[in-house]
């Protein structure tokens, strides 16, 4: 006959929870139908005792006080508790062995304590063992000896990872000898061996359960039990119980204002508990890379942790309880990612910036090399590095991109696209969409749900060089963009402008959402990988963005608002000639202001923008002044974007271009003519012709050809520096 169980009243509207008062604080009870942090009292309000008093003390001993406080703070885990209670009741098909595993701090020990309460309430003998008992079978058996002298005893083993080397012995020798009706629970950080579930015998009596984070409702209840009504804490800690407890304690001590992140001490404590001691500095660096990048591969580790054994480090990462493998590589639990990344940035900003740069350059290189549909997939990890940059956090979910599929426009989709534009932005915008459907159909991308094929949005990236009067009259946003460009400096021959003209969804202004994720990645792909755009613009009819006067990453408000139909569009732009891509990347997101000044100052000044004829003349003049540093410093090429690399001089850039010709068999004579004439400094061209042993006319022809090649190489270098990722990749 089962003993009467000491349980709190339950409600059907809430998960299993036990939240009453904490001694010295007011009693906090979740409302039926869900908890609301706004209803939680402030911890500094007068106490309202909820427990009986014995001689003026609520508990006769400290141990009872601790047990009651832990019981009151326990929330959630309804599924695991139900599984355990069915086993206690001996229901048919219930388990005999429960193997729990999960991240440090996820609540394994708290759940075991609750199991112990339930087991004792059911009249069972409970034997509790810590994994610290050691890796000796004799020591373990001695600690668990009572299991063989009691009927229906319950064995609870915490910190199982400390003695998991005994797993095979436990499975083959210890557990089979336990009396019928015994129940055993192991809880550790590492997943158990697969044989528990593949062996036909054990598979019938064993359950393997990964303990996940608390649900949002349970996390709210946990914070409420501590009297902490701060929503930012929930946003930081998610459902991780240890993180929730730590930030709650910080909140009680410092009462942070709304929107403020926890103090640095929270990060340090989380890192200490979740990560602990690591085998070496290389292992720590590998974990830091894993926590900064969206997903980590062995290839990424080779680039980000140079000089170390990437294969060994990657294998170690795969074995960590806090790291999971996925299709793109391995990735850590979110709370581990946040704690390790924030801790490194605070502790060693320069190393953090260097690591960020190595990861970014590797990912940019992969993106430049990608082709077709793979390019969007290659851009996503780059954008993830800037997830803390403010504007991306408002626009991107960083969720599963498989929820929306991007595809190119087909002629049969034109009508549906125009109708969607009319529903979202009105008839005037629909007419403008029809104009661009006729003139630049390749600029459109559609977004569909994979399962149904339903179109849920479209975007448009226009490429423009010299729009005609009809386009300018028909599209007031284009007219405003073109007016802005001419106000600050017209385009030069061969230059073009990119405009994210439409971002339309079946849901009005879906921010953030999988559709917006895909649109942002499309813009990023155009900005990072498409060559030659000297200006990029984003236009938005989103009411929040349209009212914004702040920069969104490298894009800044142009100060121009355009009304189209019933919507106001705000225009954000960036001049890549004035601020090249590398400078923009270094000053956006988590690494901003972390670069040493010597590295970023070269990019900080406004660059000189020259037409091609002026550029060619500047190259000729620079070659003639090879041995005159003062004249080279005054040359306009020194302000043209050629010198984006810190410490680089104009003569260095010229020398690299000349050396490039020397590596091409077709340009060997041009290379010799340039070297003898300018680098060696022949007194006259006639003398130079004699040194290269060529007739004067032949020498002049090769010299002219060499100057033309050098100018062409440098011109393309400048063009790469003003928009595409190739300039960053070239240095990595």
C-alpha positions as CSV (number, residue, x, y, z in Angstrom):
1,X,0.0,0.0,0.0
2,X,1.5,3.3,-1.1
3,X,2.1,6.0,1.5
4,X,0.2,9.2,1.4
5,X,2.2,11.7,-0.7
6,X,3.1,15.1,0.5
7,X,2.4,17.2,-2.6
8,X,1.2,20.7,-3.2
9,X,-2.1,21.4,-4.9
10,X,-1.8,21.2,-8.7
11,X,-3.7,23.1,-11.4
12,X,-4.3,21.9,-14.9
13,X,-3.4,25.2,-16.3
14,X,0.3,25.1,-15.1
15,X,3.1,22.6,-15.5
16,X,4.2,20.8,-12.4
17,X,5.6,23.6,-10.2
18,X,6.1,24.4,-6.6
19,X,6.3,28.2,-6.1
20,X,5.4,29.7,-2.7
21,X,7.3,32.1,-0.6
22,X,11.0,32.4,-0.1
23,X,11.7,33.2,3.6
24,X,12.0,36.9,4.1
25,X,10.2,37.6,0.8
26,X,6.6,37.8,-0.1
27,X,4.8,34.7,-1.3
28,X,4.7,34.6,-5.1
29,X,2.1,32.3,-6.7
30,X,1.6,32.0,-10.5
31,X,-1.8,32.8,-11.7
32,X,-4.0,30.2,-13.3
33,X,-3.4,30.2,-17.0
34,X,0.2,31.4,-16.8
35,X,2.5,33.6,-14.9
36,X,3.0,37.3,-15.5
37,X,6.2,38.9,-14.3
38,X,4.4,42.2,-13.9
39,X,2.3,40.7,-11.1
40,X,5.4,39.6,-9.2
41,X,6.1,41.8,-6.1
42,X,9.3,43.7,-5.7
43,X,11.7,41.8,-3.4
44,X,12.1,44.8,-1.1
45,X,8.4,44.7,-0.1
46,X,7.5,43.5,3.4
47,X,7.6,39.7,3.9
48,X,4.5,37.6,4.1
49,X,5.3,34.2,5.7
50,X,3.8,31.2,4.1
51,X,5.2,28.5,6.4
52,X,4.2,27.4,9.9
53,X,6.4,28.5,12.8
54,X,8.0,26.3,15.5
55,X,9.2,28.3,18.5
56,X,9.4,31.3,16.4
57,X,11.3,29.6,13.6
58,X,9.6,28.4,10.4
59,X,11.8,25.1,10.3
60,X,13.3,23.1,13.2
61,X,16.6,22.6,11.3
62,X,18.6,24.3,8.6
63,X,18.5,21.1,6.5
64,X,14.6,21.2,6.5
65,X,14.8,24.9,5.6
66,X,17.1,24.2,2.6
67,X,14.9,21.3,1.4
68,X,11.7,23.4,1.6
69,X,13.3,26.3,-0.2
70,X,14.6,24.0,-3.0
71,X,11.1,22.5,-3.3
72,X,9.5,25.9,-3.6
73,X,12.0,27.0,-6.3
74,X,11.5,23.9,-8.4
75,X,9.5,24.5,-11.6
76,X,8.6,22.5,-14.7
77,X,9.9,19.1,-15.8
78,X,6.4,17.8,-16.1
79,X,7.3,15.2,-18.7
80,X,10.3,13.8,-16.8
81,X,8.3,13.7,-13.5
82,X,5.5,11.9,-15.1
83,X,7.9,9.3,-16.6
84,X,9.4,8.7,-13.1
85,X,6.1,8.5,-11.3
86,X,4.8,5.9,-13.7
87,X,7.9,3.8,-12.9
88,X,7.3,4.4,-9.1
89,X,3.8,3.1,-9.5
90,X,5.0,0.1,-11.4
91,X,2.8,0.7,-14.4
92,X,3.1,-1.8,-17.2
93,X,5.8,-0.9,-19.7
94,X,7.4,1.6,-17.4
95,X,11.2,1.9,-17.1
96,X,13.7,0.4,-14.7
97,X,16.6,2.6,-15.6
98,X,16.4,6.3,-16.5
99,X,19.5,7.9,-18.1
100,X,19.3,11.7,-17.9
101,X,21.9,13.8,-19.6
102,X,22.2,17.5,-20.3
103,X,24.3,20.7,-20.2
104,X,25.8,21.8,-16.9
105,X,23.4,23.9,-14.9
106,X,20.3,22.7,-16.8
107,X,18.7,21.3,-13.7
108,X,19.7,17.7,-13.5
109,X,20.5,17.8,-9.7
110,X,17.3,19.7,-9.0
111,X,15.3,17.1,-10.8
112,X,17.0,14.3,-8.9
113,X,16.1,16.0,-5.7
114,X,12.5,16.1,-6.8
115,X,12.7,12.4,-7.7
116,X,13.9,11.7,-4.2
117,X,11.0,13.6,-2.7
118,X,8.5,11.7,-4.9
119,X,10.2,8.3,-4.1
120,X,10.2,8.9,-0.3
121,X,6.6,10.1,-0.5
122,X,5.8,6.8,-2.2
123,X,7.4,4.8,0.6
124,X,10.5,3.9,-1.3
125,X,14.0,3.7,0.1
126,X,16.2,6.2,-1.7
127,X,20.0,5.7,-2.1
128,X,21.8,8.8,-3.4
129,X,25.3,8.6,-4.9
130,X,27.6,11.3,-6.3
131,X,29.8,10.5,-9.3
132,X,32.7,11.6,-7.1
133,X,32.6,8.1,-5.6
134,X,35.2,7.4,-8.2
135,X,35.8,5.0,-11.0
136,X,36.3,1.8,-8.9
137,X,33.5,-0.8,-9.2
138,X,34.2,-1.8,-5.5
139,X,33.7,1.8,-4.3
140,X,30.5,2.2,-6.3
141,X,29.1,-1.1,-5.1
142,X,29.9,-0.2,-1.5
143,X,28.1,3.1,-1.8
144,X,25.1,1.4,-3.3
145,X,25.1,-1.6,-1.0
146,X,21.6,-0.8,0.5
147,X,20.1,-1.4,-3.0
148,X,20.6,-5.1,-2.4
149,X,19.0,-5.2,1.1
150,X,15.8,-3.3,0.4
151,X,12.8,-4.1,-1.8
152,X,11.8,-1.6,-4.4
153,X,14.7,0.8,-3.6
154,X,15.5,3.8,-5.8
155,X,19.1,4.6,-6.7
156,X,19.9,8.2,-7.8
157,X,23.3,8.8,-9.2
158,X,24.3,12.5,-9.8
159,X,27.4,13.8,-11.6
160,X,27.5,10.5,-13.6
161,X,30.1,11.9,-16.0
162,X,32.6,11.7,-13.1
163,X,32.3,7.9,-13.0
164,X,31.0,7.2,-16.5
165,X,34.0,4.9,-17.2
166,X,31.9,2.4,-15.1
167,X,29.1,2.5,-17.7
168,X,29.9,-0.9,-19.2
169,X,30.4,-2.6,-15.8
170,X,27.1,-1.1,-14.5
171,X,25.2,-2.4,-17.6
172,X,26.8,-5.9,-17.6
173,X,27.4,-6.7,-13.9
174,X,25.8,-4.3,-11.4
175,X,22.3,-3.5,-12.7
176,X,21.3,-7.0,-13.7
177,X,21.8,-8.1,-10.1
178,X,19.4,-5.6,-8.6
179,X,16.2,-7.0,-7.1
180,X,13.0,-6.8,-9.3
181,X,11.2,-3.5,-8.7
182,X,14.4,-1.5,-8.1
183,X,14.5,1.8,-10.0
184,X,17.8,3.5,-11.0
185,X,18.4,7.0,-12.4
186,X,21.8,8.2,-13.7
187,X,22.2,12.0,-14.4
188,X,25.3,13.3,-16.2
189,X,26.5,15.8,-18.7
190,X,27.5,13.3,-21.4
191,X,25.1,11.2,-23.4
192,X,25.2,7.5,-22.5
193,X,26.5,4.8,-24.9
194,X,24.1,3.9,-27.7
195,X,24.1,0.3,-26.7
196,X,21.5,1.0,-24.0
197,X,18.9,1.7,-26.7
198,X,20.2,-0.8,-29.3
199,X,20.4,-3.9,-27.1
200,X,17.0,-5.7,-27.4
201,X,17.0,-6.5,-23.6
202,X,17.9,-3.1,-22.2
203,X,15.8,-1.2,-24.8
204,X,12.6,-2.5,-23.1
205,X,13.5,-1.2,-19.6
206,X,15.7,1.9,-20.2
207,X,14.8,5.4,-21.2
208,X,17.4,7.9,-22.3
209,X,16.3,11.5,-21.9
210,X,18.2,14.7,-22.8
211,X,17.2,17.4,-20.3
212,X,16.5,20.6,-22.3
213,X,16.1,24.2,-21.2
214,X,12.9,25.2,-19.4
215,X,10.0,26.4,-21.5
216,X,9.3,30.1,-21.5
217,X,6.4,29.7,-19.1
218,X,8.5,27.7,-16.6
219,X,11.4,30.2,-17.0
220,X,9.0,33.1,-16.2
221,X,7.8,31.1,-13.2
222,X,11.4,30.6,-12.0
223,X,12.1,34.3,-12.2
224,X,8.8,35.0,-10.5
225,X,9.6,32.7,-7.6
226,X,12.6,35.0,-6.9
227,X,10.6,38.1,-7.1
228,X,12.4,39.4,-10.2
229,X,10.1,41.1,-12.8
230,X,12.8,41.9,-15.3
231,X,12.1,40.7,-18.9
232,X,15.6,41.5,-20.2
233,X,16.9,38.7,-17.8
234,X,14.6,36.2,-19.6
235,X,15.9,37.4,-22.9
236,X,19.5,36.9,-21.8
237,X,19.2,33.5,-20.0
238,X,16.5,31.9,-22.1
239,X,15.4,28.8,-20.3
240,X,18.7,27.7,-18.8
241,X,18.0,27.3,-15.0
242,X,21.5,28.2,-13.8
243,X,21.7,31.3,-16.0
244,X,18.2,32.3,-14.8
245,X,19.3,31.9,-11.1
246,X,22.5,33.9,-11.6
247,X,20.9,36.8,-13.4
248,X,18.0,36.9,-10.9
249,X,20.6,37.2,-8.1
250,X,22.3,40.0,-9.9
251,X,19.0,41.7,-10.4
252,X,18.1,41.5,-6.7
253,X,21.4,43.0,-5.8
254,X,21.6,45.8,-8.4
255,X,18.0,46.3,-9.7
256,X,19.0,46.8,-13.3
257,X,16.9,49.1,-15.5
258,X,14.8,47.7,-18.2
259,X,16.8,46.6,-21.2
260,X,20.1,46.4,-19.3
261,X,22.1,43.1,-19.6
262,X,23.4,41.3,-16.5
263,X,26.7,42.3,-15.0
264,X,30.0,40.8,-16.2
265,X,30.1,38.7,-13.1
266,X,27.3,36.6,-14.5
267,X,29.3,35.8,-17.6
268,X,32.3,34.9,-15.5
269,X,30.3,32.6,-13.2
270,X,28.6,30.9,-16.1
271,X,31.9,30.3,-17.9
272,X,33.4,28.9,-14.7
273,X,30.5,26.5,-14.2
274,X,29.7,25.6,-17.8
275,X,33.2,25.3,-19.1
276,X,35.4,24.7,-16.2
277,X,39.1,23.9,-16.6
278,X,40.2,23.2,-20.2
279,X,43.1,21.0,-21.3
280,X,45.1,23.8,-22.9
281,X,45.1,27.3,-24.2
282,X,44.5,25.9,-27.7
283,X,41.3,24.1,-26.5
284,X,40.1,27.4,-25.0
285,X,40.7,29.2,-28.2
286,X,38.8,26.5,-30.1
287,X,35.8,26.8,-27.8
288,X,35.9,30.6,-28.2
289,X,35.9,30.2,-32.0
290,X,33.0,27.8,-31.7
291,X,31.0,30.3,-29.5
292,X,31.6,33.2,-31.9
293,X,30.9,31.5,-35.3
294,X,27.5,30.2,-36.2
295,X,28.8,26.7,-36.9
296,X,32.4,25.4,-36.6
297,X,34.1,23.0,-38.9
298,X,37.6,21.6,-38.9
299,X,38.4,23.9,-41.8
300,X,37.3,27.0,-39.9
301,X,39.5,25.9,-36.9
302,X,42.6,25.7,-39.2
303,X,42.0,29.3,-40.2
304,X,40.9,30.7,-36.8
305,X,43.4,28.9,-34.6
306,X,46.6,28.8,-36.8
307,X,49.4,26.6,-35.8
308,X,47.3,24.1,-33.8
309,X,46.1,20.6,-34.6
310,X,42.6,21.5,-35.9
311,X,41.6,17.8,-36.3
312,X,42.2,17.1,-32.6
313,X,40.5,20.3,-31.5
314,X,37.5,19.6,-33.6
315,X,37.2,16.0,-32.3
316,X,37.3,17.4,-28.7
317,X,34.6,20.0,-29.5
318,X,32.3,17.2,-30.8
319,X,32.6,15.4,-27.5
320,X,31.6,18.4,-25.3
321,X,28.2,18.0,-23.7
322,X,27.5,21.7,-24.4
323,X,28.2,21.3,-28.2
324,X,25.9,19.6,-30.8
325,X,26.7,18.5,-34.3
326,X,24.5,19.8,-37.2
327,X,24.6,19.9,-41.0
328,X,26.9,22.9,-41.0
329,X,29.3,21.9,-38.3
330,X,29.2,21.9,-34.5
331,X,27.6,24.7,-32.4
332,X,27.3,25.3,-28.7
333,X,24.3,25.7,-26.5
334,X,23.1,29.3,-26.6
335,X,23.9,30.1,-23.0
336,X,27.4,28.7,-23.4
337,X,27.8,30.7,-26.6
338,X,26.7,33.9,-25.0
339,X,28.7,33.5,-21.9
340,X,32.0,32.5,-23.5
341,X,31.8,35.1,-26.3
342,X,30.9,38.0,-23.9
343,X,33.6,36.9,-21.4
344,X,36.3,36.9,-24.0
345,X,35.3,40.3,-25.4
346,X,35.4,41.8,-21.9
347,X,38.6,40.0,-20.8
348,X,40.8,40.4,-23.9
349,X,39.3,42.8,-26.5
350,X,42.3,42.7,-28.8
351,X,42.4,38.9,-29.0
352,X,38.6,38.9,-29.5
353,X,39.0,41.3,-32.5
354,X,41.8,39.3,-34.0
355,X,39.7,36.1,-33.7
356,X,36.7,37.8,-35.2
357,X,38.8,39.0,-38.1
358,X,40.3,35.6,-38.9
359,X,36.8,33.9,-38.8
360,X,35.3,36.7,-41.0
361,X,38.1,36.6,-43.6
362,X,37.8,32.8,-43.9
363,X,34.1,33.0,-44.3
364,X,34.4,35.8,-46.8
365,X,36.8,33.7,-48.8
366,X,34.4,30.8,-48.9
367,X,31.6,33.2,-50.0
368,X,33.6,34.7,-52.8
369,X,34.4,31.2,-54.1
370,X,30.7,30.0,-53.8
371,X,28.5,29.8,-56.9
372,X,24.8,30.0,-57.5
373,X,22.4,29.2,-54.7
374,X,25.3,28.3,-52.4
375,X,26.3,32.0,-52.2
376,X,23.3,32.9,-49.9
377,X,24.2,30.0,-47.7
378,X,27.8,31.2,-47.5
379,X,26.7,34.7,-46.6
380,X,24.6,33.7,-43.6
381,X,27.5,32.7,-41.4
382,X,29.2,36.1,-42.1
383,X,26.1,38.0,-41.1
384,X,25.9,35.9,-37.9
385,X,29.2,37.4,-36.7
386,X,27.4,40.8,-36.6
387,X,24.3,39.5,-34.7
388,X,25.1,41.9,-31.8
389,X,25.3,44.9,-34.0
390,X,21.9,46.3,-33.0
391,X,20.1,46.5,-36.4
392,X,20.5,42.9,-37.3
393,X,19.0,41.8,-34.0
394,X,15.9,43.7,-34.9
395,X,15.7,42.2,-38.4
396,X,16.9,38.7,-38.3
397,X,15.7,35.6,-36.3
398,X,18.8,33.5,-37.0
399,X,16.4,30.6,-37.1
400,X,15.9,27.7,-39.6
401,X,16.2,29.0,-43.1
402,X,14.4,26.0,-44.5
403,X,11.1,27.6,-43.5
404,X,11.3,29.8,-46.6
405,X,12.6,29.0,-50.1
406,X,14.1,31.6,-52.4
407,X,13.7,31.3,-56.1
408,X,14.2,33.4,-59.2
409,X,11.2,35.2,-60.9
410,X,9.3,33.4,-63.6
411,X,7.2,35.2,-66.2
412,X,4.0,33.5,-64.9
413,X,4.7,35.1,-61.4
414,X,4.5,38.7,-62.6
415,X,0.8,39.1,-61.9
416,X,1.0,37.6,-58.4
417,X,4.0,39.8,-57.5
418,X,2.1,43.0,-58.6
419,X,-1.0,41.9,-56.6
420,X,1.1,41.3,-53.5
421,X,2.7,44.8,-53.9
422,X,-0.8,46.4,-54.2
423,X,-2.1,44.6,-51.1
424,X,1.0,45.6,-49.1
425,X,1.7,49.1,-50.3
426,X,-1.1,50.3,-52.6
427,X,-1.8,50.8,-56.3
428,X,1.0,53.3,-56.9
429,X,3.7,50.9,-55.6
430,X,2.1,48.1,-57.7
431,X,2.5,50.3,-60.8
432,X,6.2,50.8,-60.0
433,X,6.7,47.1,-59.5
434,X,5.2,46.5,-63.0
435,X,7.7,48.9,-64.4
436,X,10.7,47.1,-62.9
437,X,9.2,43.7,-63.8
438,X,9.4,44.8,-67.4
439,X,12.8,46.5,-67.2
440,X,14.8,44.4,-64.7
441,X,13.0,41.0,-64.1
442,X,16.3,39.4,-62.9
443,X,16.3,41.9,-60.0
444,X,13.3,40.1,-58.3
445,X,13.5,37.1,-55.9
446,X,10.5,35.2,-54.7
447,X,10.0,33.6,-51.3
448,X,7.8,30.5,-50.9
449,X,6.9,28.0,-48.3
450,X,8.6,24.7,-49.2
451,X,5.7,22.4,-48.4
452,X,2.9,24.3,-50.1
453,X,4.7,26.5,-52.7
454,X,2.7,29.5,-51.4
455,X,4.4,32.8,-52.2
456,X,4.9,34.7,-49.0
457,X,7.1,37.6,-50.2
458,X,9.4,39.1,-52.8
459,X,12.4,41.4,-52.9
460,X,14.0,43.6,-55.6
461,X,17.6,44.6,-55.9
462,X,18.0,47.1,-58.8
463,X,21.3,47.6,-60.6
464,X,21.4,51.1,-62.1
465,X,23.9,53.1,-64.1
466,X,22.1,55.8,-65.9
467,X,18.3,55.7,-65.4
468,X,16.2,57.3,-68.1
469,X,13.6,60.0,-67.6
470,X,10.7,57.6,-67.7
471,X,12.1,55.6,-64.8
472,X,12.9,58.7,-62.8
473,X,9.3,60.1,-63.3
474,X,7.6,56.7,-62.6
475,X,9.6,55.9,-59.4
476,X,9.9,58.7,-56.9
477,X,12.2,56.6,-54.7
478,X,14.6,56.2,-57.6
479,X,14.4,59.9,-58.3
480,X,15.3,60.7,-54.7
481,X,18.2,58.2,-54.7
482,X,19.6,59.7,-57.9
483,X,19.2,63.2,-56.6
484,X,21.2,62.3,-53.5
485,X,24.0,60.8,-55.6
486,X,24.3,63.9,-57.8
487,X,24.3,66.1,-54.7
488,X,27.4,64.3,-53.3
489,X,29.2,63.4,-56.6
490,X,28.0,61.9,-59.8
491,X,28.9,58.4,-60.9
492,X,32.0,57.9,-63.1
493,X,32.1,55.8,-66.2
494,X,31.8,52.1,-65.4
495,X,30.3,52.6,-62.0
496,X,26.8,51.5,-60.9
497,X,24.4,51.7,-57.9
498,X,22.6,48.9,-56.1
499,X,19.2,49.6,-54.6
500,X,17.1,47.3,-52.4
501,X,13.9,48.8,-53.7
502,X,11.2,46.4,-52.4
503,X,11.0,44.0,-49.5
504,X,7.3,42.9,-49.5
505,X,5.7,40.1,-47.5
506,X,2.2,38.7,-47.4
507,X,2.3,39.7,-43.7
508,X,2.7,43.5,-43.2
509,X,6.2,44.4,-42.1
510,X,7.3,40.9,-40.8
511,X,10.1,41.8,-38.5
512,X,11.8,39.6,-37.6
513,X,10.6,36.5,-39.6
514,X,12.0,33.8,-41.9
515,X,11.0,35.9,-44.9
516,X,12.9,38.9,-43.6
517,X,15.9,36.7,-42.9
518,X,16.0,35.7,-46.5
519,X,15.6,39.3,-47.7
520,X,18.4,40.5,-45.5
521,X,20.7,37.7,-46.7
522,X,19.9,38.6,-50.3
523,X,20.9,42.3,-49.6
524,X,24.1,41.1,-47.9
525,X,25.0,38.9,-50.8
526,X,24.6,41.8,-53.2
527,X,26.7,44.1,-51.0
528,X,29.5,41.6,-50.1
529,X,29.9,39.7,-53.3
530,X,28.7,41.8,-56.3
531,X,31.5,43.9,-57.7
532,X,31.5,47.5,-58.8
533,X,28.7,49.1,-56.8
534,X,29.9,52.4,-55.6
535,X,26.7,53.2,-53.7
536,X,24.2,50.8,-52.1
537,X,20.8,51.9,-50.8
538,X,18.0,50.3,-48.8
539,X,14.5,51.7,-49.0
540,X,11.8,50.7,-46.5
541,X,8.1,51.3,-46.0
542,X,8.2,49.6,-42.6
543,X,6.8,52.2,-40.2
544,X,9.5,51.7,-37.6
545,X,12.4,51.8,-40.0
546,X,10.8,54.7,-41.9
547,X,10.8,56.7,-38.7
548,X,14.4,55.7,-37.8
549,X,17.1,58.3,-37.9
550,X,19.8,55.9,-36.9
551,X,22.2,53.9,-39.0
552,X,21.5,50.3,-39.8
553,X,24.9,48.8,-40.0
554,X,26.9,50.6,-42.6
555,X,23.7,52.2,-44.1
556,X,22.9,55.7,-42.9
557,X,19.7,57.8,-43.5
558,X,20.1,60.0,-46.5
559,X,17.7,62.5,-45.0
560,X,15.2,61.9,-47.7
561,X,11.7,60.7,-47.1
562,X,9.5,59.8,-50.1
563,X,5.7,59.3,-49.9
564,X,4.5,56.7,-52.4
565,X,0.7,56.2,-52.1
566,X,-0.2,55.8,-48.5
567,X,3.3,54.8,-47.3
568,X,6.4,56.9,-46.4
569,X,9.7,55.4,-47.5
570,X,13.0,56.2,-45.8
571,X,16.2,55.8,-47.7
572,X,19.4,54.5,-46.2
573,X,22.6,54.6,-48.2
574,X,26.3,53.9,-48.1
575,X,29.2,55.3,-50.3
576,X,31.7,52.4,-50.6
577,X,34.2,54.8,-52.1
578,X,34.3,56.9,-49.0
579,X,34.2,53.9,-46.6
580,X,35.4,50.6,-48.1
581,X,33.9,47.3,-47.1
582,X,36.6,46.3,-44.6
583,X,36.2,49.6,-42.7
584,X,32.4,49.1,-42.6
585,X,32.8,45.6,-41.4
586,X,35.3,46.5,-38.7
587,X,33.0,49.2,-37.4
588,X,29.7,47.2,-37.3
589,X,28.6,44.6,-34.8
590,X,30.5,43.0,-31.9
591,X,34.0,43.9,-33.1
592,X,33.4,47.6,-33.6
593,X,36.0,49.9,-32.0
594,X,38.2,46.8,-31.1
595,X,40.6,47.1,-34.0
596,X,43.9,48.7,-33.1
597,X,44.0,52.3,-34.4
598,X,47.0,51.6,-36.6
599,X,44.8,49.1,-38.5
600,X,41.7,51.1,-39.0
601,X,43.0,54.6,-39.3
602,X,44.0,54.0,-42.9
603,X,40.4,53.4,-43.8
604,X,39.0,56.2,-41.7
605,X,39.7,59.1,-44.0
606,X,37.5,59.9,-47.0
607,X,39.0,58.6,-50.2
608,X,39.6,60.6,-53.3
609,X,37.2,59.6,-56.2
610,X,38.8,60.0,-59.6
611,X,37.6,59.4,-63.2
612,X,39.5,56.8,-65.1
613,X,41.5,59.2,-67.2
614,X,42.6,61.1,-64.1
615,X,43.5,57.8,-62.5
616,X,45.7,56.7,-65.4
617,X,47.5,60.0,-65.4
618,X,48.1,59.7,-61.6
619,X,49.6,56.2,-62.1
620,X,52.1,57.6,-64.8
621,X,53.0,60.4,-62.5
622,X,53.6,58.1,-59.6
623,X,55.9,55.9,-61.6
624,X,57.9,58.9,-62.7
625,X,58.3,59.9,-59.1
626,X,59.3,56.5,-57.8
627,X,62.4,57.9,-56.0
628,X,60.7,61.0,-54.6
629,X,58.7,60.1,-51.5
630,X,57.4,63.7,-51.1
631,X,55.9,63.7,-54.5
632,X,54.3,60.2,-54.0
633,X,52.7,61.4,-50.8
634,X,51.0,64.3,-52.7
635,X,49.8,62.0,-55.5
636,X,46.0,61.6,-55.5
637,X,46.4,57.8,-55.6
638,X,47.4,58.0,-51.9
639,X,43.8,58.9,-51.2
640,X,42.2,56.5,-53.7
641,X,41.5,53.4,-51.6
642,X,44.7,51.7,-52.8
643,X,46.2,52.0,-49.3
644,X,43.5,50.3,-47.3
645,X,46.1,48.0,-45.6
646,X,47.8,49.6,-42.6
647,X,51.4,50.4,-43.2
648,X,51.1,50.2,-47.0
649,X,52.6,52.9,-49.2
650,X,51.9,54.0,-52.7
651,X,55.2,52.7,-53.8
652,X,54.4,49.3,-52.3
653,X,51.2,49.2,-54.3
654,X,53.0,50.1,-57.5
655,X,55.7,47.5,-56.8
656,X,53.1,44.7,-56.2
657,X,51.5,45.6,-59.5
658,X,54.8,45.5,-61.4
659,X,55.7,42.2,-59.8
660,X,52.4,40.7,-61.0
661,X,53.5,41.4,-64.5
662,X,56.8,39.5,-63.9
663,X,54.9,36.4,-63.1
664,X,53.1,36.3,-66.5
665,X,55.3,35.0,-69.4
666,X,53.4,37.3,-71.8
667,X,54.4,40.4,-69.9
668,X,58.1,39.6,-69.1
669,X,59.4,42.3,-71.4
670,X,57.0,44.9,-70.1
671,X,58.0,44.0,-66.6
672,X,61.7,44.5,-67.5
673,X,61.0,47.8,-69.1
674,X,59.1,49.1,-66.1
675,X,61.8,47.8,-63.6
676,X,64.8,49.3,-65.4
677,X,63.0,52.6,-66.2
678,X,61.4,53.4,-62.9
679,X,62.6,51.1,-60.1
680,X,66.2,51.0,-61.1
681,X,66.0,54.7,-62.2
682,X,67.8,54.7,-65.7
683,X,68.9,58.2,-66.5
684,X,67.1,58.3,-69.8
685,X,64.8,56.1,-71.8
686,X,67.5,55.5,-74.4
687,X,69.8,54.1,-71.5
688,X,66.9,51.9,-70.3
689,X,66.4,50.5,-73.9
690,X,70.1,49.6,-74.0
691,X,70.0,47.9,-70.6
692,X,67.0,45.7,-71.6
693,X,68.7,45.0,-75.0
694,X,65.8,46.1,-77.1
695,X,65.4,48.6,-80.0
696,X,64.2,51.9,-78.7
697,X,60.8,51.6,-80.5
698,X,60.3,48.1,-79.2
699,X,61.3,49.2,-75.7
700,X,58.8,52.2,-75.9
701,X,56.0,49.8,-77.0
702,X,56.7,47.4,-74.0
703,X,57.0,50.3,-71.6
704,X,53.6,51.8,-72.7
705,X,52.0,48.4,-72.5
706,X,53.5,47.9,-69.0
707,X,52.2,51.2,-67.7
708,X,48.8,50.4,-69.1
709,X,48.8,47.0,-67.4
710,X,49.8,48.5,-64.0
711,X,47.1,51.1,-64.3
712,X,44.5,48.4,-65.1
713,X,45.6,46.3,-62.1
714,X,45.5,49.2,-59.7
715,X,42.1,50.4,-61.0
716,X,40.5,47.0,-60.4
717,X,42.1,47.0,-56.9
718,X,40.3,50.3,-56.2
719,X,37.0,49.0,-57.5
720,X,37.3,45.9,-55.4
721,X,38.0,48.0,-52.3
722,X,34.8,49.9,-52.6
723,X,32.3,47.1,-52.5
724,X,33.1,43.4,-52.8
725,X,34.6,41.0,-50.3
726,X,37.5,40.2,-52.6
727,X,39.6,43.0,-51.2
728,X,39.4,41.5,-47.7
729,X,39.9,38.0,-48.9
730,X,43.1,39.0,-50.8
731,X,44.9,39.7,-47.5
732,X,43.8,36.5,-45.8
